Amino acid sequence: MAREQFGICAEPNLHSYYLMFNVLDNKNKFIRKALAALPELFDDYADQFSESNLNAVIAIGASYWDEYYPKAKPIGLKPFAHMQVEDRFAPATNYDLFIEIRSDRADVNHVVSTKVCDLLNDGVELAEQVKGFRYLDGRDLTGFVDGSENPKGMHKREVALVKEQDQSEFTKGSYLHIQRYRHNMNLWQTLEEKQQEDIIGRTKRDDIEYASEDKPHTAHIKRTNLKDNNGKSLEIVRQSMPYGHMKVQGLFFVAYCHTPENFELQLKSMIEGDGHGNFDHLLKYTQAETGAAFFAPSLDLIAEIAAEEK
């Protein structure tokens, strides 16, 4: 039975390090071997610093997948599609690899990230790196709890992981989308608390969702809490974290799902709205600066792909 990458559904950590790479020409064989060596590296450091609760995820970019594993491709994997309506847009960024490292110690994340870069160094260029951190009791820098609607318990795995009947070769893998949002904190802080709550659709202090009849059609929750034709919620597993310093602040958005459609429909609902002029008003105060799509294979598939090089 395939084993998923445990960082996909792990509980939140205090710190994160997101690494985005592009693969150099003629380095595909090297990359297959190097990626297969990473899980053991992660396990070694997880044992060495057991109190840090280290988690990690390896993901392959949609545009790079065919080079990484030409024999087969996850059925829904496709490049992140640029989306724009008026001044609301979601840009697309090309990254070949994404490595997510999370733990409860920033120094452990630094050590592990350094080792990852050393291991991959001969085959990649580091395109971007972002350090994330837990803010207060799991809040975004806007002051609202982030991921309140995240699936809980075993249901999290049902939402995040590909099922065998969907595409057996990619069982226990996960479709992954990332976006680095930059907040306009100065503008956001000009709003009264009730105005902020109306934009989100939840109370700020107690994290209580508005009643359906009180929720504006432009509220973030209204635009992202979608249902299919059978009334089933289109869920994703978020592993997002705030990032930044005194000049630049935002949210590094990370979403896992057994299908790419749930994220794509949510983003479309935020930007394009409902066809009646109701888009996500949170986008007046934050802007995505990157966007990319990946697939995080099972640990077994990562090892099998490398083994085929022998």
N, C-alpha and C positions, 0 to 999 in steps of 0.2 A: 504494500500500500504506500502511495506517495506521501511524503512528509512535507508539509508546508513550511515556509520560512516563518519562524515563530514571531518575528518582529511585526508582522502584518497585523496580527490580532492581539498583541501584547497590551497590557495596561499602560497608561501614559507614564512617561518619565519626567524628570526635572530638567533635563538638558538634551539637546539634539545637535547633530552635525550632519548637514546635507551636502553631499558631494556630487557634482554633475561633471561628467567627462565626455570628451569626444575621442574616438579611436583613431589612431594614426593609420596611414595606408599600409596594407600588407601585414597587419598585426592581428588578424582574426584568430589564427591558431594560438598565438600567445595569450590573447584575451580569454579564450575558452579555458585554457589551463589555469590562468591566473584567477579567474572568477571561481573556479572549482576549488581553489585553495583557500578562499576567503572564509567559508563556513567553519573550517577547523581553526583558523586564526581567531574568529569571533568566539568560538567555544573556549579556546585557551584563555582569552582575556576575561571571559565571563566567569571562568573558574578562578582565575587569579584574583579578580576583584568581584567576588560574589555579592558583596553588599551593594554594588552599584546597579544591579539589575540590568545588565547590558543586553540590548536588543539591536538587531541589524536586519536590513533588507537589501537584496541585490536585485536590480531591475534593468531590463534591456529596452532601449528606446525603440519606438515603432518603426522609425526609418532605418535603424541598424539591424533589426531582427533578421532580415533575410541574409545578411552577411554572417551573423552569429550562428544561425541554425537554418540553412537553406532547405532542409528536408521537410519541414512543416512549420506552420505559423498559427498562433491562436486566432480563431475565426473572427473575432471582433477587433483585432489590433490594427489600428490605423493612426497616422500622424495626427497630432493636435490640430484642430481646424481653427484658423483665425476667425474671429467673430466680431462684428462691429455694427452698431446702430447709433447714429448721431455721435455723441461724445462718449458713448459707452462701448468699450471694446475689450476683447480678450486676445492678446497677442500669442503667436505660436513661436516657440524657441526650439532649435534643434539640439538635443542632447542624445548621445548614444548610450550612455550608462548613467544610472542613478544609484548611489549608495547612501542609505539612510542609517545613521548610527545614533542610538538613543541610550541614555543611562541616567542614573541619578548623580553622576559626578562629571563635571565639565572636564576635569583633567584626564579621566579615563577616555572620554570621547576624543580628546586631543591626541592621546597616545594611539588609540585604535585608528583614527583617521590618518595619522602620520604613517602607520604601518600599511594601511590600504594604499595610500599614495606611493609609498616605496615599492610595494608589490606590483602595482600597475604601471609604474613610471615609464618603463620602456615601450609601452604600447598606447599611451593615451596623453592627452593634454587636459589639464584641469580647467574646465570652462567657467565654473562658478562654485563658490562654497558659501554656505549660510549657516550660522550658529543660531539655534533656537533655544528658548528657555520657557519654563513654566512660569506663568505670571499669576501671583496670588493663588486663588483656589481654582486654577484651570481656566482663567479668563483670557480673552483677547485684550489687546491694549486699549480697545474702546471701552473696556470696563464690564463687558458682558461675558457670561460663561460661554465658552466655546465648545461645541460638540454635545450640547444637551440632549440632542436626539440620537446620539450614537447608539447602535445596537448593544445590548448587554449579554454577558454570559456566552453560552453556546450559539446563540442567535448571531453573534458577531461573525462566527466562522461561516455560517450559512450565507450571510450577506457578502462576505469578502472573498470567499474561495470558490474557484471553478469546480463544479460537480462532475463526476465521472461521466454521467450520461450526456453532458453538454459537449465535451471534447476530451476523451479519455487520456490522450497524451499530455494534456495540460491540466489534469486534475490537481487540485490543491495549489494551483497558481492563482494569480490575482491581477486584474487590470488596475493600473495605477495612473492617476493624473496629479500633476503638481502645478501650482501657480504661486508666484511670489507677489503678494499684494503689498502695496505701499499706502499707508494711511495718511490722510491729511489731518493730523491730530489738532493742529491749530483751528481749523475750520470745525471739526467735530466738537471741540470743547466750547465753541460759541453757543451750542445748543443747550437748552434746558433739559433736565433729566427726562421729563415726560416726552419731549420731542424725540430724544434718542430712543426711548422705549417704543414709541410708535413706529420708528424706522425699523427696529429689530422685530417687534411683535412679542416681546417678553419684558417683564420687569427687570430692572437692572440689579437691584440689591438681592432680591430673593429668587431670581431666575424662575419666575412663574409665567407660563405662557398665557397670552391673552385668550379669552374666550373667542370662539370662531366669529361670532357676530361683532366683536370689538376689534378684530384684527384688520388693519387697512390692507387693501389689495396690493399696496406697494411695499408692505412689510417684508423684510428678508425671509422670515419664516414662511410667510404665505407663498413666496416665490420659489422656495426650495423644498418645502414639504409637499411633494407631489404624489399622486396615486395613479396606478394604471387603470385600464378599462374595467378591471374586476374589483377595484377599490383597494388594491394592495399597495402599501407604501413603497415608493421607489427609494430604497435606502442605500447608503454608502457608509463605509467605516472611515472616519476621519482620524488622522494622526497628525493634525496640524499643530504648529507652535508659533508663538510670537517671536520676532527677531528685532534687532536694531540697536541703535544708540541714541544719543541726544539729538542728532540731526535727521536721521532716517529711521522710521519705525513702521512695522507692518506685521503681516501674518504670512508665514510660509504654509500654504494650504497643501495638504496631502490627503488623497482619497483613494481607498481601495474598494474594489467591488468584483463580483463574479461576472459582471457584464459592464462594458463601457457606457452603455446607454443611459444608465441612471444619472451619472455625472453629466453627460452631454445634455440631457433633458433639463436638468437643474440649471446649468449654465445658460442654456437658451432661454429658460423662463426668467432668469435674472436680467439678462441683457435685452432680449426681444420683448419680454413681457407676455401678457395674456391676449394680445390682439385688440385691447381696448385702451391702450396707452398706459397700462399699469406695469411698470418695470420696477426692479429692486432699487429703492431709494438709498440703500446703503452705498451703492455705486457712486453717489454724489460725493462720498467722503473717503473712498478708497479706490485704488486703481491697480489692476493686475499688470505687472511689468514683464512677466514671463508666463509660459504655459507649455507643458509637454506631456506626452502620453507614453507609457511604458507597460511592460508585462513583467511581473515578478514570478519566475518559474519555481516549481517545487525544488527542494534540495536534491531530490533524486534526478530530476531532469538536468540540472546544472552539472551534476557529476557524470551523467551518461553522455552528455554532449562533449565533455572534455575527454572521456574515455575513448570516444570514437577516433580521436587523433592518434592513437597508438598504432 
